[in-house]
């Protein structure tokens, strides 16, 4: 089989650290072109990785190259139009989260992908972590019993440094810290619990600077139809001296924790640590998860595996995020 001809649009940090190095090592992939408006950055990458061609406009790239797949690593604003353009040309798409800035556009991608019979995979690398896979299997086997509470958070420490400018503009990012960090935690919580139906949501959002266009801290409260409660606390710049990232899951038979993985189970009247051995740590886990995710994308294209991070799942997450943002505006609980 000839290698997949692949292009990348947007060659910022995630493309340079993750996508290009991983694709360069894959035998069944040929990175034939990259696209970005930053000519200095593109020239450096073309020379460093020996990439045949580069473009400043995605329209020219998809027209001139016979691409099998496109990796979209741009500012969030362009995820929807670039994914839609690629699908119209019959190209499979790996797009970093979010799939779009709202559920309406996400629905259009889902529909077009079905019409064109093309794969759209959304970058949610937490789904492919070894500790997450182990925990998901425990939950699927009912080892923790009925899950009634998930408490998760991602609080970045206080810093004088500001986040990239486009993140703070609603028309570029679709929102603030909720769609940036919160979407990943929401996806993780729902992925672990087999995407339960949501009954209601409530979002409390905060701005440390009144001039900001989006929230930089938030608390989301979500209730499923089976009465599982999920809380998500996120912040780009909390007044703390270190970052805190956690996911705690409580069931009627036991509990589980991520970062690091711990699993406790009630056995014969005692609480017993039943955590299996996990070898991957920190940065290695991040890298391995992305490698597994990108390799999975190409196995999905070949029809060898079912898509584990589909556009349909991303659409579901965006519907919940839309409802959360509506809740922040109305100052009340919103029902799905």
C-alpha positions as CSV (number, residue, x, y, z in Angstrom):
1,X,0.0,0.0,0.0
2,X,1.3,3.5,-0.9
3,X,1.9,5.8,2.1
4,X,-0.8,8.3,2.9
5,X,0.0,11.8,1.5
6,X,-0.5,14.2,4.4
7,X,-0.5,17.9,4.9
8,X,-0.4,20.1,8.0
9,X,-2.0,23.6,8.3
10,X,-0.8,25.7,11.2
11,X,2.8,25.0,12.3
12,X,2.8,26.4,15.8
13,X,4.0,24.6,18.9
14,X,1.6,21.6,18.8
15,X,2.6,20.9,15.2
16,X,6.3,21.3,15.9
17,X,6.4,19.3,19.1
18,X,3.9,16.6,18.3
19,X,2.5,16.2,14.8
20,X,5.5,16.7,12.6
21,X,8.0,14.5,14.6
22,X,5.4,11.7,15.0
23,X,4.4,11.8,11.3
24,X,8.1,11.8,10.2
25,X,8.6,8.5,12.1
26,X,5.6,6.7,10.5
27,X,6.3,4.3,7.6
28,X,2.8,4.5,6.2
29,X,2.7,8.4,6.0
30,X,4.4,10.9,3.8
31,X,4.3,14.5,4.9
32,X,4.2,16.3,1.6
33,X,3.3,19.8,2.5
34,X,2.8,22.3,5.3
35,X,0.8,25.6,5.4
36,X,1.2,28.7,7.5
37,X,1.4,32.5,7.0
38,X,4.7,32.7,9.0
39,X,7.2,32.3,6.2
40,X,10.3,32.3,8.5
41,X,8.8,29.5,10.6
42,X,7.8,27.5,7.6
43,X,11.2,27.8,5.9
44,X,12.9,26.5,9.0
45,X,10.6,23.5,9.3
46,X,10.8,22.7,5.5
47,X,14.6,22.6,5.8
48,X,14.7,20.8,9.2
49,X,12.3,18.0,8.3
50,X,12.9,17.9,4.5
51,X,9.3,18.6,3.7
52,X,8.8,18.9,-0.1
53,X,6.4,21.9,-0.4
54,X,4.9,24.7,1.7
55,X,2.0,27.1,1.2
56,X,0.7,30.3,2.8
57,X,-2.9,29.5,1.8
58,X,-4.8,26.3,2.6
59,X,-6.9,26.8,-0.6
60,X,-3.8,26.4,-2.7
61,X,-2.5,23.4,-0.8
62,X,-5.7,21.3,-1.1
63,X,-6.1,22.3,-4.7
64,X,-2.5,21.5,-5.8
65,X,-1.8,18.5,-3.5
66,X,-3.5,15.1,-3.8
67,X,-3.9,14.8,0.0
68,X,-5.3,11.7,1.7
69,X,-5.3,13.4,5.1
70,X,-4.9,16.9,6.6
71,X,-3.9,17.8,10.2
72,X,-5.4,21.1,11.3
73,X,-3.4,22.8,14.1
74,X,-4.4,26.4,13.7
75,X,-6.2,29.0,15.8
76,X,-9.6,27.6,16.9
77,X,-11.5,30.1,14.6
78,X,-10.2,28.3,11.5
79,X,-11.0,24.7,12.6
80,X,-14.5,24.6,11.2
81,X,-13.9,26.3,7.8
82,X,-10.7,24.4,7.2
83,X,-12.2,21.0,8.1
84,X,-15.2,21.8,5.9
85,X,-13.0,22.7,3.0
86,X,-10.9,19.5,3.4
87,X,-14.0,17.4,3.5
88,X,-15.4,19.0,0.4
89,X,-12.2,17.9,-1.4
90,X,-12.6,14.3,-0.1
91,X,-9.7,14.6,2.5
92,X,-9.7,12.9,5.9
93,X,-9.2,15.3,8.8
94,X,-7.4,15.2,12.1
95,X,-8.3,18.5,13.8
96,X,-7.1,19.7,17.2
97,X,-9.9,20.6,19.7
98,X,-12.3,22.3,19.5
99,X,-13.9,20.9,16.3
100,X,-15.7,24.3,15.9
101,X,-16.6,27.3,18.0
102,X,-20.2,26.1,18.4
103,X,-22.4,23.1,18.0
104,X,-24.1,24.4,14.9
105,X,-20.9,24.4,12.9
106,X,-19.9,21.1,14.5
107,X,-23.1,19.6,13.2
108,X,-22.3,20.7,9.7
109,X,-19.0,18.9,9.9
110,X,-20.6,15.7,11.1
111,X,-23.1,15.8,8.3
112,X,-20.6,16.5,5.5
113,X,-18.2,13.8,6.8
114,X,-21.1,11.3,6.5
115,X,-22.0,12.5,3.0
116,X,-18.4,12.3,1.8
117,X,-17.7,9.1,3.8
118,X,-14.5,10.6,5.3
119,X,-13.1,10.4,8.8
120,X,-12.9,13.4,11.1
121,X,-11.0,12.8,14.3
122,X,-10.7,15.4,17.0
123,X,-7.5,15.8,19.1
124,X,-8.4,14.6,22.6
125,X,-5.2,12.9,23.5
126,X,-6.3,12.2,27.1
127,X,-8.5,9.4,25.7
128,X,-5.3,7.6,24.6
129,X,-3.3,7.8,27.9
130,X,-2.4,4.5,29.4
131,X,-3.8,5.4,32.8
132,X,-7.1,6.6,31.3
133,X,-7.4,3.4,29.4
134,X,-6.9,1.3,32.5
135,X,-9.3,3.4,34.5
136,X,-12.0,3.2,31.8
137,X,-11.7,-0.6,31.8
138,X,-12.2,-0.7,35.6
139,X,-15.3,1.5,35.2
140,X,-16.7,-0.6,32.3
141,X,-16.3,-3.7,34.4
142,X,-18.3,-2.1,37.2
143,X,-15.3,-2.3,39.6
144,X,-16.2,1.0,41.2
145,X,-19.9,0.5,41.1
146,X,-22.4,3.2,40.0
147,X,-20.6,6.5,39.5
148,X,-22.3,9.3,41.4
149,X,-19.7,12.1,41.5
150,X,-16.8,13.2,39.4
151,X,-14.7,16.2,40.6
152,X,-12.1,17.5,38.1
153,X,-10.0,20.6,37.7
154,X,-7.2,22.3,35.9
155,X,-5.9,25.4,37.7
156,X,-2.8,27.0,36.3
157,X,-0.6,28.8,38.8
158,X,-0.4,32.6,39.0
159,X,2.0,34.1,36.5
160,X,2.9,37.5,35.1
161,X,3.0,35.9,31.6
162,X,-0.1,36.2,29.5
163,X,-1.6,33.5,27.4
164,X,-1.6,33.8,23.6
165,X,-3.6,36.8,22.5
166,X,-6.1,35.0,20.4
167,X,-7.2,32.9,23.3
168,X,-8.7,35.9,25.0
169,X,-10.8,37.0,22.0
170,X,-14.2,35.3,21.8
171,X,-14.5,35.6,18.0
172,X,-11.2,33.7,17.6
173,X,-11.5,31.1,20.4
174,X,-15.3,30.7,20.9
175,X,-14.9,31.4,24.6
176,X,-12.2,31.4,27.3
177,X,-10.8,28.9,29.8
178,X,-13.9,26.7,29.6
179,X,-13.5,25.9,25.9
180,X,-9.7,25.8,26.2
181,X,-9.0,23.7,29.3
182,X,-12.5,22.8,30.5
183,X,-13.5,21.0,27.2
184,X,-10.6,18.5,27.8
185,X,-11.7,17.8,31.3
186,X,-15.4,17.5,30.3
187,X,-14.4,15.1,27.5
188,X,-12.3,13.0,29.8
189,X,-15.1,12.7,32.4
190,X,-17.7,11.8,29.8
191,X,-15.4,9.4,28.0
192,X,-14.7,7.5,31.2
193,X,-18.4,7.1,31.8
194,X,-19.4,6.2,28.3
195,X,-20.9,9.6,27.3
196,X,-24.0,9.6,29.5
197,X,-26.9,11.8,28.6
198,X,-26.8,15.2,30.3
199,X,-29.9,16.6,32.2
200,X,-28.7,20.1,33.1
201,X,-25.7,22.4,33.4
202,X,-24.7,25.5,35.3
203,X,-21.6,27.7,34.7
204,X,-20.2,30.3,37.0
205,X,-17.6,32.4,35.1
206,X,-15.1,35.0,36.3
207,X,-12.8,37.6,34.8
208,X,-9.7,38.8,36.7
209,X,-9.6,41.7,34.3
210,X,-12.7,43.6,33.4
211,X,-11.3,44.4,30.0
212,X,-11.1,40.7,29.0
213,X,-13.4,39.4,26.4
214,X,-13.7,35.9,27.8
215,X,-13.7,34.2,31.2
216,X,-10.3,33.2,32.7
217,X,-11.7,31.2,35.6
218,X,-14.9,29.2,35.8
219,X,-16.8,26.5,37.7
220,X,-19.1,24.2,35.8
221,X,-21.7,21.9,37.4
222,X,-23.2,19.2,35.3
223,X,-25.9,16.6,36.1
224,X,-26.5,13.5,34.0
225,X,-29.9,11.9,33.5
226,X,-28.7,9.1,35.8
227,X,-28.0,11.7,38.5
228,X,-24.2,11.6,38.3
229,X,-22.8,15.1,39.3
230,X,-19.7,16.4,37.6
231,X,-17.9,19.5,38.7
232,X,-15.2,21.2,36.7
233,X,-13.0,24.0,38.0
234,X,-10.6,25.7,35.6
235,X,-8.4,28.8,35.6
236,X,-5.6,30.2,33.4
237,X,-4.1,32.2,36.2
238,X,-5.3,31.2,39.7
239,X,-3.5,32.8,42.7
240,X,-1.6,29.6,43.5
241,X,2.1,28.7,43.5
242,X,1.8,25.6,41.4
243,X,-0.4,24.0,38.7
244,X,-3.1,21.6,39.9
245,X,-4.6,19.0,37.5
246,X,-6.9,16.3,38.8
247,X,-9.8,14.0,38.1
248,X,-11.4,12.3,41.1
249,X,-14.2,9.7,40.5
250,X,-16.4,8.3,43.2
251,X,-18.6,5.2,42.9
252,X,-20.7,3.1,45.3
253,X,-18.0,0.4,45.4
254,X,-14.8,2.5,45.3
255,X,-13.0,5.6,44.0
256,X,-10.3,6.5,41.4
257,X,-7.9,9.4,40.9
258,X,-5.8,10.6,38.0
259,X,-2.5,12.4,38.1
260,X,-1.3,10.0,39.4
261,X,-3.5,7.0,38.9
262,X,-4.9,5.5,42.1
263,X,-7.8,3.1,42.5
264,X,-9.4,2.2,45.8
265,X,-12.1,-0.4,46.2
266,X,-14.2,-1.6,49.1
267,X,-13.4,-5.3,49.7
268,X,-14.6,-7.4,52.7
269,X,-15.3,-4.3,54.7
270,X,-11.9,-2.7,54.0
271,X,-10.7,0.0,51.6
272,X,-8.0,-1.6,49.5
273,X,-5.6,0.0,47.0
274,X,-6.0,-2.0,43.8
275,X,-4.0,0.3,41.5
276,X,-2.3,-1.6,38.7
277,X,1.2,-0.9,37.7
278,X,1.6,2.1,35.3
279,X,5.0,2.7,33.7
280,X,4.5,5.9,31.7
281,X,5.0,9.2,33.5
282,X,4.6,13.0,32.8
283,X,6.0,14.1,29.5
284,X,6.4,10.5,28.3
285,X,2.7,9.9,28.8
286,X,1.8,13.0,26.8
287,X,4.0,11.9,24.0
288,X,2.9,8.3,24.0
289,X,-0.8,9.3,24.1
290,X,-0.3,11.5,21.0
291,X,1.6,8.8,19.2
292,X,-1.3,6.3,19.9
293,X,-3.9,8.9,18.9
294,X,-2.3,9.8,15.5
295,X,-1.5,6.1,14.7
296,X,-5.1,5.3,15.5
297,X,-6.3,8.0,13.1
298,X,-4.6,6.2,10.2
299,X,-5.9,2.8,11.2
300,X,-9.4,4.3,11.3
301,X,-8.9,5.6,7.7
302,X,-7.8,2.1,6.7
303,X,-11.0,0.6,8.2
304,X,-9.0,-1.3,10.8
305,X,-10.4,0.4,13.9
306,X,-13.5,2.3,15.0
307,X,-12.9,6.1,15.6
308,X,-12.3,6.6,19.3
309,X,-12.5,10.4,19.1
310,X,-15.1,11.1,16.5
311,X,-16.7,14.2,15.2
312,X,-20.0,12.9,16.7
313,X,-18.4,12.8,20.2
314,X,-17.0,16.3,19.7
315,X,-20.4,17.6,18.6
316,X,-21.9,16.2,21.8
317,X,-19.2,18.0,23.9
318,X,-19.9,21.3,22.0
319,X,-23.6,21.1,22.7
320,X,-22.8,20.9,26.4
321,X,-20.3,23.8,26.2
322,X,-22.9,25.9,24.3
323,X,-25.4,25.2,27.1
324,X,-22.8,26.1,29.7
325,X,-22.1,29.4,28.1
326,X,-25.8,30.1,27.8
327,X,-26.1,29.4,31.5
328,X,-23.4,31.9,32.3
329,X,-25.4,34.5,30.3
330,X,-28.8,33.7,31.8
331,X,-27.4,33.2,35.3
332,X,-29.4,30.0,35.7
333,X,-29.4,26.3,35.1
334,X,-29.9,25.2,31.5
335,X,-31.5,21.9,30.5
336,X,-30.4,19.9,27.5
